[in-house]
Amino acid sequence: MNAITHARETRSSLILHLLPTIAALGYPWYLSWFASEVAIGNTVVAAFAMLVVFGIPATAFASFTALSCAQDRSRRSHIVRLASLATIATPSLYVLLGVVLYMMKINDADKYVWSAGWTMLLTTVALGYSIPESSEMLRTGKRDASRIRVLHGVSAALLLVVFLMPHLVNHSLGIFGNDLHKAMQHVIRYVYLNKWVQPGIVGLMLFQVLSGLFLVSEKMERKQDFFVSLQIASGSFLLAFIPCHMNSVFTLARHFGTETDYVWATNQPVGLIRDAWSTRLIPHYSVGVIFLLCHAICGVRTVMLAHNVDVARANRICGGLIALAFTFSLVIIVGMVGVRV
């Protein structure tokens, strides 16, 4: 009886963890709600609507972390965790959808295409979940990911030094105005737009995506702690964010000959808040920056643990760095939505 009761409780818990994925079906409408409230000057309701928007990836992350840190490694748990990872990536997936439809000259269909696609995802999850669970836990053979993990880390470090950190520091200056941002951008572009460096950056980005897919699948097989769960979740988000960002810059902007500067990224002079399409960029940029930094910080923790640093000390260091990352990310996004000092 106890086993049956436990199984029912586990099943009920897993269904609860699917609620963020179900709620993500309405993601475009939450953004439209925000835009409509901004248009009529209803600041309080608009803020609540944006809170709902951010609540989708936030609650999905909470569900994924809870399941990732639990002992349950059943097939159903695996399905729910995968669904949670897809839901965490909702902000970037919706931006990618919008850009692709724009390039295809399909107008005003974003919501409906999203609804159709997400309904298919929910149907797939439901079908997989409905198959009776076997007594065997989900097990796969151990794979040696050490070499790929090292290459992933080394290539990430190169990207951080050559492109990502200068790029983010550049964006953090946006809060002081376009002129200062443009002045620094002019300097750092000498490096990352070099005819030899830029292809290398693109190649490293693609390697990050491909190797990241392997590493996520490898880590999903085992129980993890909070920081590894954060590393998996942030990495999964970046699997959507990187192709989305590269598609926007290299395919869309370059195809139309657009200058991909801060003015373009923040949709000036209208801005991100007051343009109905561009509102989707607020969670896309916000979650993207913080998850990029958190992913790198969790990678540093992995290196520290590999060099026999005490777990508690490594956790404290990473916790402090993540707090700084949140502050840094806030400066960037506040500047991008139009606040100036």
Buried (B, 14 or more C-beta within 10 A) or exposed (E): EEEEEEEEEBBEBBEEBBEBBBBBBBBBBBBBBBBBBBEEEEEEBBEBBBEBBBBBBBBBBBBBBBBBEBEBBBBBBBBBBBBBBBBBBBBBBBBBBBBBBBBEEEEEEBBEBBBEEBEEBBEEBEEBBEEEBEEEEBEEEEEEBEEBBEEBBEBBBBBBEBBBBBBBEBBBBBBEEBEBBBEBBEEBBEEBEEEEBBEBBEEBBEBBBEBBEBBBBBBBBEEBBBBBBBBBBBBBBBBBBBBBBBBBBEEBBEEEEEEBBBEEBBBEEEBBBBBBBBBBBBBBBBBBBBBBBBBBBBBBBBEBBEEEBEEEEBBEBBEEBBEEBEEBBBBBBBBBBBEEE
